[in-house]
Amino acid sequence: MMILTEGLANLIMQFAGLGGFEWIIIVALIVVVFFGVRKIPELARSFGKASAEFQKARIEAKRELQEMKSQGNNVGREKLETIAESLGVDYTNKNDDELRAAIELELNKTKQ
């Protein structure tokens, strides 16, 4: 699917003769048309707040994971599921060790 999408994108770019910078301008113009000039700062603030909230949740989850590691394996399943849910990790069909590994992987992935 990804190869098809990349191929389609390359075909469109070759067909239209537009490079990356021109596409950025086109997207910016579409955003201005749809949302208007007055809404753009509000949208940027909302995006910034959402991004900051995500970072806070990631840091909190990392802190809780470190706390769990220091306490050993006595952490309840509910706590693991809460952390997994805050990071967007699917916790169904996973035992506690698999869930810990998935949480750690997600934390390391979002850090980069």
C-alpha positions as CSV (number, residue, x, y, z in Angstrom):
1,M,0.0,0.0,0.0
2,M,2.8,2.4,0.9
3,I,4.6,1.7,-2.4
4,L,1.4,2.4,-4.3
5,T,1.0,5.7,-2.4
6,E,4.6,6.7,-3.0
7,G,4.3,5.8,-6.7
8,L,1.1,7.8,-7.0
9,A,2.7,10.8,-5.3
10,N,5.7,10.7,-7.6
11,L,3.4,10.4,-10.6
12,I,1.4,13.4,-9.5
13,M,4.5,15.4,-8.8
14,Q,6.0,14.5,-12.2
15,F,2.7,15.2,-14.0
16,A,2.2,18.6,-12.3
17,G,5.9,19.5,-12.5
18,L,5.8,20.7,-8.9
19,G,8.5,20.3,-6.3
20,G,8.2,20.1,-2.6
21,F,8.1,23.9,-1.9
22,E,5.3,24.5,-4.4
23,W,3.2,21.8,-2.6
24,I,3.8,23.5,0.7
25,I,2.4,26.8,-0.8
26,I,-0.6,25.0,-2.3
27,V,-1.4,23.3,1.0
28,A,-1.0,26.7,2.8
29,L,-3.4,28.3,0.4
30,I,-6.0,25.5,0.8
31,V,-5.7,25.9,4.6
32,V,-6.3,29.7,4.3
33,V,-9.3,29.1,2.0
34,F,-10.9,26.5,4.3
35,F,-10.3,28.1,7.7
36,G,-9.7,31.8,6.9
37,V,-6.9,34.0,8.0
38,R,-8.3,34.7,11.5
39,K,-8.7,31.0,12.4
40,I,-5.1,30.0,11.6
41,P,-3.5,31.4,14.8
42,E,-6.2,29.7,16.8
43,L,-5.6,26.4,15.1
44,A,-1.8,26.8,15.7
45,R,-2.4,27.4,19.4
46,S,-4.7,24.4,19.6
47,F,-2.1,22.3,17.9
48,G,0.6,23.6,20.3
49,K,-1.6,22.8,23.3
50,A,-2.3,19.3,22.1
51,S,1.3,18.7,21.4
52,A,2.3,19.9,24.9
53,E,-0.4,17.8,26.5
54,F,0.9,14.7,24.6
55,Q,4.5,15.4,25.8
56,K,3.3,15.8,29.4
57,A,1.4,12.4,29.1
58,R,4.5,10.8,27.6
59,I,6.7,12.1,30.4
60,E,4.2,11.1,33.1
61,A,4.0,7.6,31.6
62,K,7.8,7.3,31.5
63,R,8.0,8.4,35.1
64,E,5.4,5.8,36.1
65,L,7.2,3.1,34.2
66,Q,10.4,4.0,36.0
67,E,8.5,3.9,39.3
68,M,7.1,0.5,38.3
69,K,10.6,-0.8,37.5
70,S,11.9,0.3,40.9
71,Q,9.0,-1.4,42.7
72,G,9.5,-4.6,40.8
73,N,6.7,-6.7,39.2
74,N,4.1,-5.9,41.8
75,V,2.3,-3.3,39.6
76,G,-1.3,-4.1,38.9
77,R,-2.7,-4.8,35.4
78,E,-4.9,-1.7,35.7
79,K,-1.9,0.6,36.0
80,L,-0.3,-1.0,33.0
81,E,-3.4,-0.6,31.0
82,T,-3.8,3.0,32.0
83,I,-0.3,3.8,30.9
84,A,-0.8,1.9,27.7
85,E,-4.0,3.7,26.9
86,S,-2.4,7.1,27.5
87,L,0.3,6.2,25.0
88,G,-2.1,4.7,22.5
89,V,-0.7,1.1,22.9
90,D,-3.1,-1.7,22.3
91,Y,-3.1,-3.8,25.5
92,T,-5.5,-6.5,24.4
93,N,-4.1,-10.1,24.0
94,K,-0.9,-9.1,25.8
95,N,0.4,-10.4,29.1
96,D,2.1,-8.1,31.6
97,D,5.6,-8.6,30.3
98,E,4.6,-8.0,26.7
99,L,2.6,-4.9,27.7
100,R,5.6,-3.5,29.6
101,A,7.8,-4.1,26.5
102,A,5.2,-2.4,24.2
103,I,5.0,0.6,26.6
104,E,8.8,0.9,26.7
105,L,9.0,0.6,22.9
106,E,6.4,3.4,22.5
107,L,8.2,5.6,24.9
108,N,11.5,5.2,23.1
109,K,9.8,5.7,19.7
110,T,8.2,9.0,20.7
111,K,11.4,10.2,22.3
112,Q,13.2,10.2,18.9
